[in-house]
């Protein structure tokens, strides 16, 4: 609606003078209503009063400042956290290195302790061997001083100068703290054969015929029987064994225990 004056012409019938006189007041009311309507249209169209821009500017400045402060605060927090994170990583790295060093040192110390214990055990074993050798040497001198005793491979042997039955020969050995000789190897066989004598040894089947055992109760495993022996010659009861040193090699023979022979005793010392 234009802002020009609104002129309204109203034709009234004659004789209505009173109504014509009231016309100006109605015209004024129309103008007032028109102004009110124009004002309403301005507000409805979204127009703001002239002071509104100043209000917006007033709130915009603090908001910008607050945002800048938040950015600065964030930057400060980051600058504080970064050195701490880096320092924490370096500290962890140092701790890991220290733990590795401690582990390696502990491992080396355990190895040294184990080596030390092994050396102590070896030293003790060597000392024991030296002590055993000293004891053997002392025993060797003592038995060598006695007539008939000979040392060989850890045992002492006595060769009799008299002849007796197998049971009497064993009794003599036992009286000397020994027993009739046991042969378990080719070396022992060669040793006793070297005396070149016929000797009783500690082998018999007196308990069970055909089951030959040594005087310590162990069964016969290594034998050096002469060809055709043992045979219980002509049905005789040959339950004892002699070794004929006059012959080399296999020279065992079964014989009646009542026969008389020289004998050989064996004494082994528990060191």
C-alpha positions in Angstrom: 0.0 0.0 0.0 1.4 3.4 -1.0 2.0 6.0 1.7 -0.1 8.8 -0.1 -3.1 10.3 1.6 -6.2 8.3 1.2 -9.1 10.4 0.0 -12.5 8.9 0.1 -15.4 10.6 -1.3 -18.7 9.5 0.1 -22.0 10.7 -1.4 -24.7 10.8 1.0 -28.3 11.4 0.4 -29.7 14.8 0.9 -31.0 15.5 4.3 -28.2 13.7 5.9 -26.2 16.6 7.0 -25.5 15.1 10.4 -23.8 12.2 8.8 -21.8 14.4 6.5 -20.5 16.2 9.5 -19.1 13.0 11.0 -17.2 12.1 7.8 -13.9 13.7 8.7 -13.7 11.7 11.9 -14.2 8.5 9.9 -11.5 9.5 7.5 -9.1 10.0 10.3 -9.9 6.5 11.6 -9.2 5.1 8.2 -5.8 6.8 8.1 -4.9 5.4 11.5 -5.9 1.9 10.5 -3.9 2.1 7.4 -0.8 3.1 9.3 -1.3 0.3 11.7 -1.6 -2.2 8.9 1.5 -0.9 7.2 3.4 -1.3 10.5 2.1 -4.9 10.8 3.2 -5.7 7.3 6.7 -4.4 8.0 7.0 -6.6 11.1 5.6 -9.6 9.3 8.1 -9.3 6.4 11.0 -9.8 8.9 12.2 -6.3 9.1 14.0 -5.5 12.4 14.3 -2.2 14.2 17.2 0.0 13.4 19.0 -0.9 16.7 19.2 -4.7 16.0 22.6 -4.7 14.1 24.3 -3.1 17.1 23.1 -5.9 19.4 24.5 -8.7 17.1 27.9 -7.0 16.9 27.9 -6.8 20.7 27.6 -10.6 21.1 29.8 -11.6 18.1 33.1 -10.2 19.6 33.1 -12.2 22.9 32.2 -15.4 21.0 35.3 -14.9 18.7 37.5 -14.2 21.7 36.2 -17.3 23.5 36.9 -19.4 20.5 40.5 -18.1 20.3 41.0 -18.8 23.9 39.8 -22.4 23.4 42.3 -22.8 20.5 45.1 -21.4 22.6 44.2 -23.6 25.5 44.2 -26.7 23.2 47.6 -25.8 21.8 49.0 -25.3 25.3 47.7 -28.7 26.5 49.2 -30.4 23.4 52.6 -28.7 24.1 52.5 -30.0 27.7 51.5 -33.5 26.7 54.0 -34.1 24.0 57.1 -33.7 26.1 55.5 -35.9 28.8 54.7 -38.6 26.3 58.2 -38.5 24.8 59.8 -38.6 28.2 57.6 -41.5 29.3 58.6 -43.4 26.1 62.3 -42.8 26.8 61.8 -43.8 30.5 60.1 -47.0 29.4 63.0 -47.7 26.9 65.6 -47.1 29.7 63.6 -49.4 32.0 63.5 -52.2 29.4 67.2 -51.8 28.8 67.9 -52.0 32.5 65.7 -55.1 32.9 67.5 -56.8 30.0 70.9 -56.0 31.6 69.7 -57.3 35.0 68.4 -60.5 33.3 71.6 -61.1 31.5 73.7 -60.5 34.6 71.4 -62.9 36.6 71.8 -65.5 33.9 75.6 -65.2 33.9 75.7 -65.3 37.7 73.6 -68.5 37.7 75.9 -70.1 35.1 79.0 -69.1 37.1 77.4 -70.6 40.2 76.6 -73.8 38.3 80.2 -73.9 37.0 81.5 -73.3 40.5 79.4 -76.2 41.9 80.6 -78.5 39.1 84.2 -77.6 39.8 83.6 -78.2 43.5 82.1 -81.6 42.8 85.0 -82.5 40.4 87.5 -81.3 43.0 85.9 -83.5 45.6 85.9 -86.5 43.3 89.6 -85.9 42.5 90.4 -85.7 46.2 88.5 -88.9 46.8 90.4 -90.6 44.0 93.7 -89.4 45.4 92.6 -90.6 48.8 91.7 -94.0 47.3 95.0 -94.2 45.5 96.8 -93.4 48.7 94.9 -96.1 50.5 95.6 -98.6 47.7 99.2 -97.8 47.7 99.3 -98.3 51.5 97.5 -101.6 51.3 99.8 -102.7 48.4 102.9 -102.1 50.5 101.3 -103.9 53.5 100.3 -107.0 51.4 103.5 -107.0 49.4 105.3 -107.3 52.8 103.4 -110.5 53.5 104.5 -113.6 51.6 102.3 -114.7 48.8 100.1 -111.6 48.2 100.1 -109.9 44.8 98.2 -106.8 43.7 96.4 -106.7 40.3 93.6 -104.4 38.9 92.1 -103.3 42.2 92.4 -106.6 44.1 95.0 -108.6 46.1 95.7 -112.2 45.4 97.3 -114.9 47.6 98.9 -118.0 46.1 99.1 -120.9 48.5 102.3 -122.9 49.0 100.4 -126.0 50.3 97.8 -128.3 48.7 94.3 -128.8 50.2 90.8 -129.8 49.1 88.5 -127.3 47.6 86.6 -126.7 50.8 89.8 -126.5 52.9 91.2 -124.1 50.4 88.2 -121.8 50.6 88.2 -121.9 54.4 91.9 -120.7 54.4 90.9 -117.8 52.1 88.1 -116.9 54.4 90.4 -116.9 57.4 92.5 -114.4 55.5 89.5 -112.1 54.9 89.3 -113.2 51.3 87.7 -116.0 49.1 88.6 -118.2 46.2 89.2 -116.2 43.0 86.4 -115.1 40.7 87.3 -114.7 37.0 85.0 -112.4 34.9 87.3 -111.3 32.1 90.0 -112.4 29.7 92.5 -110.1 31.6 91.9 -111.9 34.9 92.2 -115.3 33.1 95.5 -114.3 31.6 96.7 -113.0 35.0 96.1 -116.2 36.9 97.3 -118.4 34.1 100.6 -116.5 34.3 101.5 -118.3 37.6 101.9 -121.6 35.7 100.3 -123.6 38.4 97.2 -125.8 38.9 95.0 -123.9 41.3 91.5 -124.1 42.8 89.2 -121.2 41.8 85.9 -120.2 43.3 83.6 -122.0 40.8 81.3 -124.9 41.7 78.0 -126.7 40.8 77.7 -128.3 44.3 74.2 -126.9 45.0 72.6 -127.9 41.6 74.3 -130.2 39.2 75.2 -128.5 36.0 74.4 -125.0 37.4 77.8 -123.4 37.9 78.1 -120.5 40.3 80.9 -118.4 41.8 81.5 -118.3 45.6 79.7 -114.9 45.8 76.5 -116.5 44.4 76.7 -115.0 40.9 76.1 -117.2 37.9 78.8 -118.1 35.4 78.7 -115.8 32.4 82.3 -115.9 31.0 84.0 -119.3 30.9 87.3 -120.7 29.8 86.6 -124.5 29.9 89.1 -126.8 28.3 87.7 -128.7 25.3 85.1 -131.3 26.5 84.8 -129.8 30.0 82.9 -129.9 32.3 82.1 -133.6 31.9 82.0 -135.4 35.4 84.5 -137.9 34.1 83.4 -141.5 34.1 80.3 -140.6 36.1 82.3 -139.2 39.0 80.9 -136.2 41.0 83.2 -133.4 39.8 81.6 -130.3 41.3 84.7 -128.1 41.7 86.9 -126.2 39.2 90.7 -126.0 38.8 92.7 -123.9 36.4 95.7 -125.4 34.8 98.2 -122.6 34.3 100.5 -125.0 32.6 98.3 -124.6 29.5 97.4 -121.3 28.0 94.1 -120.2 26.7 91.1 -122.2 27.8 92.3 -124.3 30.7 89.5 -124.9 33.2 88.7 -128.4 34.3 86.0 -129.8 36.6 87.3 -132.1 39.3 86.3 -133.9 42.5 86.3 -131.4 45.4 88.1 -133.9 47.6 91.2 -133.8 45.4 94.0 -131.6 46.7 95.5 -128.6 44.8 97.1 -125.3 45.4 94.6 -122.4 45.5 94.4 -118.7 44.8 92.5 -116.3 47.1 91.1 -112.9 46.1 90.6 -109.9 48.4 88.9 -106.8 47.2 88.8 -103.7 49.5 85.8 -101.4 49.6 87.4 -97.9 49.5 
